[in-house]
């Protein structure tokens, strides 16, 4: 008897929707920042399109299970998602949908997770793991965007300091 699990998590991130869309849905980028996935790669054509197949491998702490998912509902940069092609482990089906809503000062990101569990007795622990994965994915997405922004700010500050030193040296030479 299968047991359905459905939930949504929302967070506001200071970034543009197109940047977040690429980070969240491109498997090559996602495996770099999301600790829930050990690897993610396209099967066949390396393009993010409706119907594209991707092989995901979960982290060891999530039993290292692997599965194939098919992308659908891609409407860049506002929404996208994927669903598993066939069941794996205790899951009959797993779908993940992302919605990126631009708001003043950033983007409201909503991650929807739907799953069907094969056995009722394992539904609670699997739901707990899926909720943890969802929350961690949103927080890590925010961290990856913030770290990029922090690096940009640091580089800009460094260049500004260098420019000021050069101007001070030029002013000293001019005085002498």
Secondary structure, DSSP 4 states (H G I P E B T S, - for coil): --EEEEEEEEEEESS-HHHHHHHHH-HHHHHHH-TTEEEEEEESS-S--TT-EEEEEE-GGGTT-EEEEEEEEEETTTEEEEEESS-BTTEEEEEEEEEEEEETTEEEEEEEEEEEES-GGGHHHHHHHHHHHHHHHHHHHHHHHHHHHHHHHHHHHHHHHHHHHHHHHHHHHHH-
